[in-house]
Amino acid sequence: MRRRDLLAGLAGAATLGAGAYAVGGTTGLGSGPRGVEPVALTAIEAPRSHGETLTVPERGRVTLVEFFATWCDVCAASMAPLGEAYDRVGDDVQFVSVTNEPLGHAVTRAEIREWWVEHDGTWPVAPDEDLALTEALGASAVPMVVVLDADNVVTWSAKGKHSAETLVSRIEEARGGNDD
């Protein structure tokens, strides 16, 4: 009888923990007292992504990083709300999508570009070739979105697809609630 009660209690605690994660997402990943150390990524040559070196996150700007994979159907479905959020937040927010797929093995730069164009990506996109940003932000799944404030501190992160309203709201929270 006691064993059964113990197992029921453990199952209930696990369910409660999973529910809290699903509702609230996670915060603070990769955030030390000085925030996340920036990582240099080479952008893919694509619309509004010009093959330049990106410093992600960029200190002094709110940053949204979206981790995706070209094989991921949920990632493809996430592109429309991401695009809407990008159009709404303005250029003062660093907005970048990152794939951690192994270049040359799972995917090529050309295939990433093709996927990006096919899914109407209009902001910078880059591979994380050495997984430095993936590790710094604790990106353990795709899609995953991370929002960092101007000090490079993670203010919100969550897995899965999110509405444009949710993304913009989380960006505004990282801005400190300012609408400008």
Sequence and secondary structure as in RCSB ss.txt:
>XXXX:A:sequence
MRRRDLLAGLAGAATLGAGAYAVGGTTGLGSGPRGVEPVALTAIEAPRSHGETLTVPERGRVTLVEFFATWCDVC
AASMAPLGEAYDRVGDDVQFVSVTNEPLGHAVTRAEIREWWVEHDGTWPVAPDEDLALTEALGASAVPMVVVLDA
DNVVTWSAKGKHSAETLVSRIEEARGGNDD
>XXXX:A:secstr
 HHHHHHHHHHHHHHHHHHHHHHH B  TT  TT    EEEE  EETTEES EEEES TTS EEEEEE TT HHH
HHHHHHHHHHHHHH TTSEEEEEE S BTTTB HHHHHHHHHHTT  S EEE TT HHHHHTT  SSSEEEEE T
TS EEEEEES   HHHHHHHHHHHHTS   
